[in-house]
Amino acid sequence: MRETDLPPVLVTGGAGYIGSHAALALLDRGCKVVIIDDLSTGSELLIPKGAIFVRGRAGDRALVARVIASHGIEAIMHFAASISVGDSVTQPGDYYRNNFVETLALAETAISSGVSAMVFSSTAAVYAENDGAALEEKAPLQPINPYGWSKMMAEQMLRDLAAADGRLSLGILRYFNVAGADPKGRSGQNSRHAHHLIEIATQVVTGKRGSFTVYGDDYATHDGTGVRDYVHVSDIAEAHVLLLRACLEERGCSRLFNLGYGQGNSVIEVIDALERVSGGAVPRVMGPRRAGDPARLVANADAAKSLGWTPQYDDLETIVGHALAWERTRIAAMASANDQIKLFGADEQRLKLVVEDEAATILDEVSELTAMSSKRSALERQRGIDVASYKSMGRRTVNGGENP
Ligand SMILES: O=c1ccn([C@@H]2O[C@H](COP(=O)(O)OP(=O)(O)O[C@H]3O[C@H](CO)[C@H](O)[C@H](O)[C@H]3O)[C@@H](O)[C@H]2O)c(=O)[nH]1
C-alpha cells in the first residue's frame, strides 16, 4: 500500500497530546482525518489544521455511526481515554467507564459499521512489576492501578470482539513514557495540571515553576532516581500509521507491540539534558518517593521493528529540546489567546451596542404608545369622558348596582 492510499481515518481523542500527533502524521501523508473529541481534557489548541473536528464522545454510538457513514471512515485510531494513574485510584468508576465502557461502544459501532481496522492506545501500566528487566509483550500482566486495569480489560475485550467478528483488524500499542513534541511545533503537551516529569521540568525552565522535585533518590538504580524509557511522541505517531497500514493489509489480524526505545534514563539524566539544551538551571529538590512508582520501566521493543518502525528522535536531548520548544510556543499561543479575549471584549462591546440599539427601539415604541395613550386621554377629555370614572361606574354596576 502506498502512503497516500490510506483511507479516511477517525481519530478519537485527536485534541489530546498523542492523538493530535497521530492526526498530524496522517494529515502529513495526505490522509483524510476526522477527529472526535469531547474536549474534556483535550484542547482546541491541539486540533491539527486540516482535520475535520466533531465534538463528542467516542462512545456515542449514534454520533460515531453517523461520522463513519458520512465521511467514509474505514479505520479508527482510538486515543480518547483518561490517563492519570493517581486519579484512577480515587475515581476508578470514571476510568472503567471512559476507558472500557466507551471503548466497547466504539468497537461495537465500528464493527456494525463495517470498519476494517482499529488501532488501540494502551500502556506499559498493564505489566506486572518486575525486577527492571526490559519488558517484552509476553511479560506477565498485573496492573497495580485502575488505569492499568481499565486498559488491560479494554485490550482483552477488543481482542474478543475482533475475533468474533473475524473481519476487523486490531492493533494494540503499549507505550512506555511518551515525551517530546512535534518537531515542527504544531502540537505538544497541554495538560491543565502537568504531572509528567518533562512537562513539569520545562515549566521550571520557562519560569512557571520555581523548582523541580525529584520523587525519590534511593531507588536501586545507577543514580538512585527512577528510570524510564522515554519515547518521542512523533515516533509513537509514526508507529500508529505503520500499524494501521499493516492492519489494513491483513484483514482480520490481531497485533500487539510495545513502543519504547529499549533504553532507560533516570530522572537526573533527564533534568541534566534539559539544562544542557536550555542553557539554564533547573533547580531540583530531593523529595520522597511517589506512591506506586516502580524503580525502572524499560521496554523490549524489538517486535515493533517488524513493522518497519525506525525511530527518528531516539535521543534524550532531542526529546527534551522539542518539549521545551513546544512549551515556549504554547506560552506564546496562550498570550495570543489572551489578545483574542481582548478582541472578544471588543465583540462584547459590539453586542452591547446591538442590545442598546434594540433597547432604544423598544423605548421608541413604548414612548410612541405612551404618546398615543396620552393623545387618546386628551381626546377623551375633550369629549368630556373620564375613562377612570367610566370604568368604575361600569364595575359598580356589574358588582351590585350601587350607583353613586
Ligand atoms: O515531578 C516529578 C514528576 C515525575 N518524577 C519522576 O519521573 C519519572 C517519570 O514520571 P512520569 O510521571 O513522567 O511518568 P510515569 O512513569 O509515572 O507514568 C507514565 O508512564 C506510564 C507507563 O507505565 C503510564 O503510561 C502513565 O500514564 C504515564 O504517565 C518517575 O520516576 C517519577 O517519579 C519526578 O521525580 N518528579
The ligand as a Gaussian input file, in Angstrom:
#p B3LYP/6-31G(d) Opt

LIG

0 1
 O        7.624000      15.994000      39.372000
 C        8.052000      14.843000      39.090000
 C        7.402000      14.011000      38.170000
 C        7.948000      12.746000      37.939000
 N        9.083000      12.342000      38.554000
 C        9.645000      11.021000      38.256000
 O        9.828000      10.928000      36.865000
 C        9.630000       9.592000      36.410000
 C        8.579000       9.610000      35.319000
 O        7.332000      10.016000      35.873000
 P        6.111000      10.472000      34.955000
 O        5.046000      10.953000      35.888000
 O        6.576000      11.414000      33.918000
 O        5.650000       9.142000      34.213000
 P        5.247000       7.714000      34.839000
 O        6.397000       6.794000      34.577000
 O        4.799000       7.800000      36.225000
 O        3.934000       7.272000      34.023000
 C        3.831000       7.279000      32.626000
 O        4.049000       6.016000      32.070000
 C        3.137000       5.019000      32.471000
 C        3.557000       3.759000      31.805000
 O        3.924000       2.895000      32.784000
 C        1.719000       5.361000      32.119000
 O        1.503000       5.274000      30.734000
 C        1.379000       6.743000      32.608000
 O        0.140000       7.168000      32.046000
 C        2.428000       7.751000      32.259000
 O        2.133000       8.928000      32.982000
 C        9.212000       8.786000      37.628000
 O       10.344000       8.149000      38.126000
 C        8.744000       9.851000      38.611000
 O        8.883000       9.500000      39.952000
 C        9.728000      13.156000      39.443000
 O       10.746000      12.809000      40.004000
 N        9.184000      14.403000      39.688000

